[in-house]
Amino acid sequence: MATTPAPQLPRLTSLSPGAGCACKLPMSKLEALFSSLTVGLQPASGDLLIGALEGDDAAVLRLDEERAIVLTTDFFTPIVDSPRDGGRIAAANALSDVYAMGGKPLIAVNLAAWPGSDLPIEMLGDVLRGGADIAASAQCAVVGGHTVDDPIPKYGMAVVGVAHPDRLFAIDKVIPGDRLILTKAIGTGVISTALKKGAADEAAIQAAVDSMTQLNAGGSEAALEAGVRAATDVTGFSLLGHLHRMLRASGLAASIDAATVPLLPQAADLVGEGFVSSGTRANMDRLKDVVTVDSSVPEGLSTLLFDAQTSGGLLLAVPEEDTTLLDTLKSQGLPAAVVGRAAAGTPGAVTVTDSLA
């Protein structure tokens, strides 16, 4: 019996110059904007444990001694051609900020922008079904949402989660000697850029989709059990960019061993062929004064450390005395690895070396 192939979004090259990359506004511009605002952005105080001015992954409000609400939102343009996969990726990415705070998602609402006169509404249905699939796997109820007409399709979620107020992850809790564990491989940015230009093969695309749709739930739960108190998820500002934010907030420096960082299949080859996104180049420029890369690190590998990610893994600052977390993460099928160590030094500074050189 013949089957009708699932509809696909228009090729990413036809959407917009930035389509296909879940890049965000440059951090330097955002920080300058936030620093100029004095109304409506609340710092943490009282029951507001983490507010707008802390620069963390989500806001956290304490309800009582046992419960705190975690609130976040994220949405972006399509990063793959399959509408359903696009919805799954966007939902996993939005839920990730709750896991990055040590919380569990409870409810979510959809946020969608759709060119109603150019793309069939049934395609939006596939996007929403993909998001619902991921939310269901997280035991998070999708309870509505809002859609606007827009020439560029976008999708994501606003998510409410719950956490224990005394067991939160935060970006400013790194201490000297903490080992830095990354739970997922990097390279989604270079693969999505190659996809946009029609140069990524199916194996690379599928590996990236599998990674981007894998929830950070297991990693978050294991890290809580291990006593981790500092964490973030790795997204558009890259592994080095998000690490820099953690270190700057904690008043520390760190070293990274590039040879230990897990990479997605074909990511190194694709970056060598020049598939580097504008978001990645912006990360390299923004971090040039705070990241020192040893000459022994191959250029392509160095570039991947700045690669703008979508729905990446957790970056965990793990207490020195822990001996079990890495094995626990690997037992979940995660490509987790110790990628560096925090130490005293210039706040936010990162040194990258290559132990295989």
Secondary structure by P-SEA (a helix, b strand, c coil): ccccccccccccccccccccccccccaaaaaaaaaacccccccccccccccccccccbbbbbccccbbbbbcccccccccccaaaaaaaaaaaaaaaaaaacccccbbbbbbccccccccaaaaaaaaaaaaaaaaaacccccccccccccbbbbbbbcccccccccccccccccccbbbbbcccccaaaaaaaaaaccccaaaaaaaaaaaaccaaaaaaaaaaacccbbbbbccccaaaaaaaaaaaacccccccccccccccaaaaaaaaccccaaaaaaaaaacccccccccccaaaaaaaaccccccccccccccccccaaaaaaaaccccccccccccccccbbbbbbccc
